[in-house]
Amino acid sequence: MTKNVKIGKSDVETTPLGLGTNAVGGHNLFPNLNEKTGMQSVRTALDGGINLLDTAYAYGLGRSEELIGQVIKDYDRSKIKIATKGAQIVKDGKVTISNRPKDLEKFVKDSLQRLGTDYLDIFYIHFPDKETPKDEAIAVLNQLKQQGLIKAIGVSNFSLDQLKEANKNHQVDVVEDQYSLVHRDAEKELFPYLRQEHISFVPFFPLASGLLTGKYDGTPVQFPEGDLRQNDPNFSGTRFRAITDAVDNLQPIAENHDATIAQVVLAWYVKNPDVTVVIPGAKAPSQVESNLNALNIALSDEEYNMIDNAFKSENI
């Protein structure tokens, strides 16, 4: 197992591969989820050596947190790292985003209750609102950190300007944002700032909704109504073909390591100096087991650069 990594300036240390749990109780995100299967995926991760579980209130409006809370009762809490997120107020079916200090305090305490724990290892502000000064939002999280209710402070989906405002007093430990081999905007301005400020980075959608797993061959795909991929430009036209061609170029590397393309891609993130933890999701325990194998792959510098360059085509 690869050695643990440190989250920002905090004392939190995690495995470099975590488990994204939006398919654990995220009934509002995925149809026909089986809760027992989701809970077993969490157990498989913990039993396999993963110690970071990444959840959010938005995953099933608290249901993911509740299910994880049921699972971790059977484990040593001190060995598990839990990251969750909050920003949504749901009332009469309407969702409002809030970063107001009093709301953030309530989000943290509600998450603690649902998870059945007395502290969170990481709490992220899930989305920015338009009104709250971001340094004021972080200040209340820092107070909760001083109280021991959270151990590391994070933000997600913030613009670089919002992040800089949030980090005015150098209290942000970690950023979770979209980043993958096919979504590389973060490399231009975000990563240099994070390096300068010693802020950790966790990418979401690391496998680009399945695009980076090798299961598509460039043939046009029809997704069912309501599927998030239905209007995703990555899945149509010349861009889709360019991505699937780049994925095909990874096959020799995968064969060299007796691995799948998805495992090789995850190994690329683990080796990437700008990525602290990668948190692929899983709808079944078998997917968790497969993802775990990525930690056994030691990419050479040449292989790492080959993967990197395969997705730097002007068409992608």
C-alpha positions in Angstrom: 0.0 0.0 0.0 1.3 3.4 -0.9 2.2 5.7 2.0 -0.3 8.1 3.5 -0.5 11.7 2.4 -1.1 14.8 4.6 -4.1 17.1 4.0 -2.9 20.7 3.7 -1.5 22.2 7.0 -3.8 20.0 9.1 -2.9 16.9 11.1 -5.1 14.7 8.9 -3.3 11.9 7.0 -5.2 9.7 4.5 -4.5 7.0 2.0 -3.8 8.5 -1.5 -6.9 6.6 -2.8 -10.2 7.2 -1.1 -13.8 6.3 -1.9 -16.3 8.7 -3.4 -19.7 7.8 -2.0 -22.3 9.6 -4.1 -23.6 6.2 -5.1 -24.0 5.2 -1.5 -27.5 6.5 -0.7 -27.4 9.1 -3.4 -30.9 8.3 -4.6 -31.3 11.8 -6.0 -28.3 11.3 -8.2 -28.6 7.7 -9.4 -31.8 5.6 -10.0 -32.3 2.2 -8.4 -29.5 2.3 -5.9 -29.4 -0.6 -3.5 -28.4 0.6 0.0 -27.0 -2.7 1.2 -24.8 -2.8 -1.9 -23.6 0.7 -1.1 -22.8 -0.1 2.5 -20.9 -3.2 1.3 -18.9 -1.0 -1.0 -17.9 1.1 2.0 -16.9 -2.0 4.0 -14.9 -3.3 1.0 -13.0 0.0 0.9 -12.2 0.0 4.6 -11.3 -3.7 4.7 -9.0 -3.2 1.7 -7.0 -0.5 3.3 -8.7 2.7 2.1 -9.3 5.0 5.0 -10.8 8.1 3.4 -14.6 8.2 2.8 -15.8 11.3 0.8 -19.5 12.1 1.2 -21.8 15.1 1.3 -25.2 16.1 2.4 -26.2 16.5 -1.3 -25.8 12.7 -1.7 -29.3 11.6 -0.9 -29.9 14.7 1.2 -28.1 13.2 4.1 -28.8 9.5 3.3 -25.2 8.8 2.3 -23.9 10.1 5.6 -26.5 8.0 7.5 -25.4 4.8 5.7 -21.8 5.5 6.3 -22.6 6.2 9.9 -24.1 2.7 10.2 -21.1 1.1 8.7 -18.4 2.8 10.7 -19.9 1.7 14.0 -18.2 -1.6 13.3 -14.7 0.0 12.8 -12.2 1.9 14.8 -13.2 5.5 14.1 -9.7 6.8 14.8 -8.5 4.9 11.7 -11.2 6.2 9.4 -11.0 9.7 7.8 -14.4 11.2 6.9 -14.8 14.1 4.5 -18.2 15.6 4.0 -19.6 18.7 2.4 -22.5 21.1 3.0 -24.0 24.3 1.5 -27.5 23.3 0.6 -30.7 24.3 2.4 -33.6 22.3 1.1 -37.1 23.6 1.9 -40.4 22.8 0.1 -38.4 21.1 -2.6 -36.3 24.2 -3.3 -32.5 24.2 -2.9 -30.8 27.3 -1.6 -27.0 27.6 -1.3 -25.7 29.3 1.8 -22.2 30.0 3.2 -23.5 32.1 6.1 -21.6 31.3 9.3 -24.7 30.2 11.3 -25.7 27.9 8.5 -22.3 26.4 8.1 -22.2 25.7 11.9 -25.6 23.9 11.5 -24.4 21.9 8.5 -21.4 20.6 10.4 -23.5 19.7 13.5 -26.2 18.0 11.4 -23.5 16.0 9.5 -22.0 14.9 12.8 -25.4 13.6 13.9 -26.1 11.7 10.7 -22.7 10.1 10.7 -22.9 9.3 14.4 -19.4 10.7 15.1 -18.1 13.6 17.2 -15.7 15.1 14.7 -15.2 15.4 10.9 -11.8 14.9 9.5 -12.6 17.3 6.6 -15.5 19.6 6.0 -15.9 21.3 2.7 -18.1 24.2 1.8 -19.7 22.3 -1.1 -20.6 25.4 -3.3 -20.1 29.1 -2.9 -23.1 31.4 -2.4 -23.2 34.9 -3.9 -23.5 36.9 -0.7 -21.2 35.7 2.1 -17.7 37.0 2.3 -15.6 33.8 1.9 -13.1 34.7 4.6 -16.0 35.0 7.1 -17.3 31.6 6.1 -13.9 30.1 6.7 -13.5 31.9 10.0 -16.5 30.0 11.5 -15.1 26.7 10.2 -11.8 27.7 11.9 -13.7 28.2 15.1 -15.2 24.7 14.8 -11.7 23.4 14.1 -10.4 25.0 17.3 -13.3 23.2 19.1 -12.3 19.9 17.6 -15.5 19.4 15.6 -13.5 19.4 12.3 -9.9 18.8 11.7 -9.3 20.2 8.2 -11.1 23.0 6.3 -12.0 22.6 2.6 -13.8 24.3 -0.2 -15.3 22.9 -3.4 -16.5 24.4 -6.7 -14.9 27.8 -5.8 -13.4 30.1 -8.4 -9.8 31.0 -7.9 -10.8 34.5 -6.7 -13.3 33.0 -4.2 -10.6 30.6 -3.0 -8.1 33.5 -2.5 -10.7 35.4 -0.5 -11.5 32.3 1.5 -7.8 31.7 2.2 -7.1 35.3 3.2 -5.9 34.1 6.6 -4.2 30.9 5.2 -6.8 28.6 6.9 -7.9 26.5 3.9 -6.4 23.0 3.9 -7.9 21.4 0.9 -9.7 22.1 -2.4 -12.0 19.6 -4.1 -12.7 20.4 -7.8 -13.2 18.9 -11.2 -10.0 17.7 -12.7 -9.1 14.8 -15.0 -7.0 14.0 -18.0 -9.8 15.4 -20.1 -10.6 18.4 -17.9 -7.3 20.2 -17.2 -8.1 23.8 -16.5 -6.9 23.5 -12.9 -3.3 23.1 -14.2 -3.1 26.7 -15.5 -3.7 28.9 -12.4 -5.2 26.8 -9.6 -2.4 24.3 -9.1 0.4 27.0 -8.9 -1.6 28.8 -6.2 -2.3 25.6 -4.2 1.4 24.7 -4.3 2.3 28.2 -3.1 -0.2 28.0 -0.2 0.4 24.4 0.7 -3.2 23.5 0.0 -4.1 19.9 -0.9 -6.1 19.0 -4.0 -8.7 16.3 -4.5 -10.2 15.9 -8.0 -13.8 14.8 -8.5 -14.9 13.0 -11.7 -11.3 11.5 -12.0 -12.6 8.9 -14.5 -14.7 11.5 -16.3 -18.0 9.7 -15.9 -16.5 6.4 -17.3 -14.8 8.0 -20.3 -11.4 7.1 -18.9 -12.1 3.5 -18.2 -11.8 2.1 -21.8 -15.4 1.0 -22.1 -16.1 3.4 -25.0 -14.8 2.9 -28.6 -15.8 6.2 -30.2 -19.1 4.9 -31.5 -21.9 7.4 -30.7 -23.8 6.6 -27.5 -27.4 7.2 -26.6 -28.0 7.9 -22.9 -31.4 7.6 -21.3 -33.4 10.7 -20.4 -32.0 12.4 -17.3 -28.6 10.8 -17.5 -25.9 13.5 -16.7 -23.9 12.4 -19.7 -26.7 13.1 -22.2 -25.6 16.7 -22.8 -21.9 16.3 -21.9 -19.8 17.6 -24.8 -17.1 15.0 -23.9 -19.5 12.3 -25.2 -20.3 13.6 -28.6 -18.7 14.5 -31.9 -15.0 14.9 -32.7 -14.1 15.5 -29.0 -15.6 12.1 -28.0 -13.6 10.3 -30.7 -10.4 12.2 -29.8 -10.8 11.1 -26.1 -11.5 7.5 -26.9 -8.5 7.4 -29.3 -6.3 8.8 -26.5 -7.7 6.2 -24.1 -6.8 3.5 -26.6 -3.1 4.6 -26.4 -3.0 3.6 -22.8 -3.7 -0.1 -23.6 0.0 -1.1 -23.9 0.8 0.5 -20.5 -2.2 -1.3 -19.0 -1.0 -4.6 -20.5 2.5 -4.0 -19.2 1.2 -3.8 -15.6 -1.4 -6.6 -16.1 -4.0 -3.9 -15.2 -7.1 -2.2 -16.6 -7.0 1.2 -18.2 -9.0 2.6 -15.3 -6.4 1.3 -12.8 -3.6 2.8 -14.9 -5.4 6.2 -15.0 -5.9 6.1 -11.2 -2.2 5.3 -10.8 -1.5 8.4 -12.9 -3.3 10.6 -10.3 -1.6 8.9 -7.4 1.8 9.7 -9.0 0.7 13.3 -10.0 2.5 15.7 -7.6 -0.5 18.2 -7.8 -3.1 15.6 -6.7 -3.2 14.6 -3.0 -6.0 12.1 -3.0 -8.1 10.6 -5.8 -11.6 9.5 -4.8 -13.2 7.4 -7.5 -16.8 6.4 -6.8 -18.2 2.9 -7.0 -21.6 1.4 -7.5 -20.5 -2.1 -6.4 -17.9 -3.7 -4.1 -16.2 -5.2 -7.2 -15.5 -1.7 -8.5 -13.9 -0.8 -5.2 -11.7 -3.9 -5.3 -10.6 -3.0 -8.9 -9.8 0.5 -7.9 -7.7 -0.7 -5.0 -5.4 -2.5 -7.4 -4.3 0.9 -8.7 -2.2 1.3 -5.6 -0.1 -1.7 -6.7 0.9 0.0 -10.0 4.2 1.8 -10.0 4.2 3.8 -13.2 7.6 4.7 -14.6 8.3 8.4 -15.3 8.2 7.6 -19.0 4.8 5.9 -18.6 3.5 8.8 -16.6 4.5 11.3 -19.3 3.1 9.1 -22.0 -0.3 9.2 -20.3 0.0 12.9 -19.7 0.9 13.6 -23.3 -1.8 11.4 -24.8 -4.4 13.8 -23.5 -2.7 17.0 -24.5 -3.9 16.9 -28.1 -5.4 20.1 -29.3 -8.6 18.2 -30.1 -9.2 17.3 -26.4 
